[in-house]
C-alpha cells in the first residue's frame, strides 16, 4: 500500500514522543525535596529537614555525574547496533520512523522545524529508504493537542524536501505513543513484510518490545546515540553537568517505560 494516510494536506496535531507523560525530571524532584526539607527545618524538624536537603543535593550531584549517567544509559543504547549497510538487507518493504517533536508554527521548511531527536530520526530514515529503492517510508506521530499539526505531517514534508518521492511516503498521523504506533504500522503492512524501525538508540529496546507485542518483528535501526563519545576532556566526563543529568533522566524514563509497558497491551 502506498500513498498517504489522511493526506499530507490535513493538519492534525503534533506529537512529541520524547516528552509525553514524562514524570522523572531529576532537577524539579530535587528542588521539591529541598523545599520540603527547608519547610521542615523552618518548623523545627531540623533532623528531617537536614536529611531531605542533603539527600536532594547528593541525589542531584550523583545524577549529574558522568559515570552514573553513562552507566544507566549505555546498556539501553548498546542493545542494538546501527545499520551500516542497508543495501545488503533483503526484502525490506518499509522503513518506519517513530514520532518525535517539532514546531508546526515555525517559519521555514519542515526540515528545520523538527526538533533534534526528530531530525536525526528522519535523516536516518531517509538514508535507509534511499538505499532501499523498493521500500516505503512510514512516518508516524500525532499530537495530544488537536490544534497542532502532527509531527507525521512535518516528517512527510521534510522527507519530500530531502528528495523522497511523495508516492513512497506513508503518513500515520493518529498514534500518540509507541504502543499505538506499533498497531498502526501493523495495520499498514502486509503479513510477514519486513521493515526497519528507526528511533533514538535509548528508546529502541522499549520500541522493539512494543512492536513485538503487536505481533511484529522489526529490524532495529537506532540513531541519536548519546553515550560512548569521549571526544571531550576527561575532566568534563568526571564533573557533574546538565548534559549528564539529561542522560540520567532519559535512562530513567526508558526504564520506567519498560516497566509500564504491560499497561499498553
Number of C-alpha atoms within 10 A of each C-alpha: 9 15 16 20 15 15 14 20 9 12 20 23 22 29 29 22 22 18 12 13 10 15 13 16 15 19 19 12 15 21 15 15 20 21 16 16 24 19 15 18 18 11 10 11 13 15 11 15 22 16 14 22 22 15 16 22 16 13 15 20 18 17 24 25 22 24 15 18 25 20 14 20 24 18 14 20 25 17 13 17 12 17 18 9 9 17 14 10 13 9 12 19 20 25 27 29 27 28 33 32 26 26 19 18 10 11 9 8 12 23 21 15 21 23 16 13 19 27 21 17 29 28 18 22 27 21 15 23 25 18 14 20 12 12 21 25 31 30 29 32 32 30 26 17 12 12 11 17 23 34 36 33 30 28 34 29 19 22 23 17 14 14 10 19 14 18 12 22 26 26 26 27 30 22 24 22 23 23 20 19 27 25 17 17 21 17 10 14 16 11 10 10 14 20 24 26 23 30 28 23 27 28 24 23 22 21 27 20 19 23 21 13 17 18 13 21 17 20 18 22 26 26 25 19 16 16 21 11 8 9 7 8 8 10 9 13 18 14 13 20 16 13 14 26 23 17 25 25 22 21 24 20 20 22 19 14 17 16 10 10 17 10 8 11 9
